[in-house]
Amino acid sequence: MQTLYLVRHAQAHSGTSYDRDHARELTADGERDARRLGRFLSATDQIPDRLVASTAVRARDTASLLPDGGQWAVDVPLRTERSLYDGEGEEDVLRAVHAVDAEAESALLVGHQPTWGDVVRRLAGDARVRLPTGAGVRIDVSVDTWTEVAWGAGVVEWVLPPRLLR
C-alpha cells in the first residue's frame, strides 16, 4: 500500500500585491498553518518519505515549513515540479505521483485548487472536494508501486482543514 498526502498550499498574499502569481508568498497565518500541519503529521507518526511541491513560492514554502513545524527528526527530500503549477491538471499530478521514488511508501504533494480537489475526486471515486488553503488529505492506495496508482484506486482516510488545528 502507498500513502499519498495532498496539501493545498497555505494561505498566501493576494495576487494584487505581486507582478506574477507564481511569486506570491505565504501570509503569517499561512506560515503558522503549514507549521501546525507539520506538527500534526509528526504527532500522529505520519511523516512522509518524500515531498513534492509546485514551483510556486507559496507551495514550496508550505512544503519547507512542514518539517520545520513538526520538528521532523528525518530529512525528507523535497523535489519541485513545474507541471504542478502550470500543467494541464490532474494528469500532471498523476505523472508526478508515478515519478515518486520506488522505495518511498508515502509521499506528500503540495499544490493548488481546483486541481487538488479534482485529483482527490478522481483517486477516491466521485466525491466533490473543496480544499481550503492549508488543507491536507490522506489517500491510501492499495498498490505495490507508485506507477500503479490509478484513478479510482484510492481511499480517503482523512481530510484536515487548518481551522481544526488552531
N, C-alpha and C positions, 0 to 999 in steps of 0.2 A: 504494500500500500504506500502511496505517495501522499504527502500532506502539502497542500497549496494554500498559502495565505495571500489574499489580495487586499491591499490597503490603498484607499484613495488618499492622495497627498493631503497633508494637514492644511488648515486654513491659511490662505495666502492673501497678500495685499491685493486690492482691486487692480484691474488691468489699466485703469486710467493713470496710475502712478508710474507706468513703465512704457517705454517705447515698443518693447516686444513682450508678448505674452510669455514666451519661453523664459524670460529673466525674472518673472515675479518671485518674490521671496516670501517666506513664511512670516505671519504676524507673531507677536509674542504668545498669543493664545494657541496658535498653530504649533509653535515650538513646544509649548507645555503639553499639548495633547499628544504629540509624537513621543515625547519622553514618557508620558503616562502609559501609552500603548506598549512601549518597550518594557516598562516595569511590569505590566500585566503579563506579557509573554514570558518574562523571566520568572515571575512569581508562580506561574502555572506550568512551568517546565515545558514551554513551547517555543524555545529559541530555534529559529530556522537554521538550516545548514548553509543556505545561500540567500543572498539579497540581489534583486534585480530591480532597477529603477529606470523610469523615463529620464531622459536627459534634461528635462525642465528643472530649473533651480529648485522649485518648491518640492518636487518629487525626490530629487537627490538629497535635499536637506532633510526631508522626512525620513528617508532610509538611513541617513547618517545619525539621526537623533535617536532612533530606536535602541541601538546597542548602548548608547550613552545614557539614556534614561533608565534602561534596565540594568545597567552595570553588568552587561554580559561578560562572563568570565572567559568566553571563547571569542576568537577573532573570526567573524563571519564575512567571507569575501563578498564585496559589492561590485556588481557589473552594471553598466548603464546601457540602455537600448534606445536609440533614437526612434525606432519604429513604435515604441510605446507612447511617444509624444505625437508624432506626426504621421503615423502609419495609416493603414486602411481599416483599423478597428480590431474586432475580435480575432480575426485570423492572424494578425500580427502578434497578439497576446499568446495565442496557441503556439505559434512558432517560437516565441520566447520561452514558453514552458517546455517545449520539446528540446530546446537547447540547454536546459539546466544540466549541470554535470551529473553523469550517471550515478556516481557514488552518493549523491545527496538524496536523503529521504524526505526532506522538506525544503520548500523554497518560499520566499516571501517576495512578491512583486508589488511595486509602488507605481501607481499610475493615475488615471483621470476618468471622470464621468463624462459622457454617459457610457463610455466603453466598458468600464468595470462592471456596472450593473448588467450590461448585456452579456458579458462573459460569465458572470455568476448564473444568470438565467440559462444560458446555453450549456454550461457544465452540469448544472444540477436539475435540469428539467425545464419547466416553463414558468417559473415564478417570476413575477415582476419585482425587481430590486432597485431601490434608490439608495445610494450610499452618500451620506453627508461627508463633508471634508473630514479627514482623520479617521474615518470608519475602517474597521478591519473585518474580514470574513475568513473563516477557515473552511476549506473544502477538502474532504478526504476522497481520494480516487483509488479504487481497487485495481491497480495495475502494478506491474513489476518495474517498469521503466518510464521515464518522463516522455519518451517518444510514443508511448501507447496512450497517453492522455487524449481523450476524445470528447466531443460534445455529448452530453447526457450521461457521462460516466461518473460524475461526482455526487457527493452527498454533503450538503451544507451542515456543518457541525455547530457553528455559531456565527452570528453577526453582532458586532460590537460597535455601536456609535460612541464617539468620545464623551458624550454627556454622561454615560454610565460610569466613567472612570473618574469623574470630578468629585 
